[in-house]
Amino acid sequence: MIDELMKDIRSRMKAAVDSTAREMAVIRTGKASPALLDNLRVECWGGLHPIKQVAGISAPEARLIVIQPFDPSTSDAIVRAIQKSDLGLRASADGPVIRIPVPKLSDERRQELDRLVKKLAEQGRTSIRNVRRSGNDELHRARKDSEITEDEEHSGMAEVQEAADGAIAEIDRFLEAKEKEILEV
């Protein structure tokens, strides 16, 4: 009973950490990163497709992203998708490749992004706490229903707390790295 519950709690906490990490990865920091375009969808071939399905993306320089469409006919659609996005980037087709220069961030924008990543981290921590509360409630319910002993309930709650502490520490590591990246001039 407790092993199954802990497995479920750990997987839900891991999902919350992964979600927070993905959300932080797409925040532009002034450095070129293919992850900036992860959420971009391109309208081509009669539908919307993730950019990774229609092109190869690389960052050969610190301030340049290069996109190589698998099908050259999708080049204009990719440029349009980038221009329409809220990334604030300008793309230009250069023969078979698309180049995206990544401009430096202003100090004001850096502070704004810093606040945003702190907010995302806090949302991730809240998700972890909600999973912890749900796990503790489940343990308490099992104790009331006489499925587990009081000692098992307490050891289970300690295990849930330990898992929550680890997940929150991981989110804090992502936050620290992202803040360093954002505030680096």
N, C-alpha and C positions, 0 to 999 in steps of 0.2 A: 504494500500500500504506500508506504513512505517513499520507497525507491521510485515507484512510478510517478508519484507526485513531484519528487525532486527532479526527475528527468524532464517532466513537463515544465516545471518552473524554470529550470536552467535553459531550456530551449526558448521559452518566451522571453527570458532576459537577454539571451543572445540575439534574438530577433530585434529587440528594442535597441541594443547596442549597435547592431549592424545597420538598422534604419537611421539612427543618429549619425553614424559614420558616413553613410551614403549622402545624407542631406548636407553634411559639412563638406564633403568632397566636391560638390558642384558649386560651392561658393568661390567666386573669382577672387584671387589674391594678388593679382599683378604679375604672377608667374604663369607661364604657359603650361597648361596641363590638359591632356586629352580628357580627363574626368570632367572638365568644365562642360563638355558637350554631351555627357551621359544621358541627360533627360531630353535632349533635342530629338524631335521627330520630324521626318522629312516627308513631304507629300509627293509621292511618285508611284508609278505602277498601279494607279487606281486605289491608293490607300495611304495611310500614315505608317511610316516605318522608322524604327530607331536608327539613328545615324550610323551606328556600328554595323547595321545590316546592309547599308548601301555604300559605305566608304571605310577606308583605313585611315586612322587618325594617329598623328605623331606630334611630338614637340621637340624638334631638332635643336632649337635654341631656347634660351630662358624666356624670351618674349615673342615667340612665334609658334603658332599651331599650323600644321600642314595636313590637309585632307586630300586623300587620293580616292576619288570615286571609283567603285568597281565597274560602273557603267558610265562612260563620259556624258551620256544624255541626261544624267541626274544632276549634273554640275549646277545648273541654274536653280533647280529646286533646293539644293543644299544651301546655296548662297541666300536664297529667299528665306529659308527657315532660320538661318543665323541672323539675318537682318530683322526678322519679325520677333525673334526671341527677346527676352528681357535681360540678356547677358551684357548688352551694351558693347558688343563687338562688331567690327566691320570686316566683312569677308570680301575678297576679290579673287576672281578666277584668273589663273595665270597658266594658260595652256591646259594641260591635263590635270593640274593640281589647283587646289584652293588654298590661299594663304590668309591667315588671320593674325595680324599683329596684335599683341596684347599690350595695351597702354599701361603706364604706371598709374597707381591709384593715388588720388589726392588724400591729404591727411584727414579731411572730413569724411571721405568715403571709407577710409581705413577704420575710423572710429565707429561708423555706422555698421560696417561688416563685423567688427569686434562685438558690438552689442548683439548682432544677429546670431553669431555663433554661440555666445553665452546663453541666449534665449533657447537655441536648439539644444544645447547641452542640458539646460534645466528641464526642457520637455522630455528629454531622454531619461534624466534622473527620475522625473515624475512617473514615467512609464514603469521604470524599475520598481519604484516604491509601490505602485499599484499592483504589480505582479507579486511583490512581497506580501502586501496586505491580503491579496486573494489567497496566496499559499498558506498564510497563517490562519486565515478564516477556515480554509479547508481542513487544516490540521485540528483546529478547535472543534469543528463540526464532527470530525472522525472521533475525537476524544469523547464528545457528548454522546455519540451513537455507540460508544464502547467498542469501536473498531481498533483503537490503539490505546496504549496505556498513557498515563500522565507523563511518565519519563520519556516515552517515545515522542509525545507531543512537544516537550521542551527541547529534546535533542533535535527534532525536526525543525522547530522554530529557529534554533541556533544555526542549523545548516542553511535554512532559507536566508537568514541574516548574513551569513558568510558569503553566499552566492550573490546577494544584493550588493554587499560591500565591494566584491570583486568587479561586478558589472559597472557600478558607479565609478570605481577607480579607472576602469578602462575608458569610460566616457570622458573622465577628467583628463586622461592622457591625450585623447583625441583633441579635446578643447585646447589644452596647453600647446600642442603642436600646431594647431590651426591658428591660434592667436599669434604665435611666434611668426608663422608664415605671413599673416596679414600685416602685422606691425613692422615687419622687416622692410626697410626702405631700399 
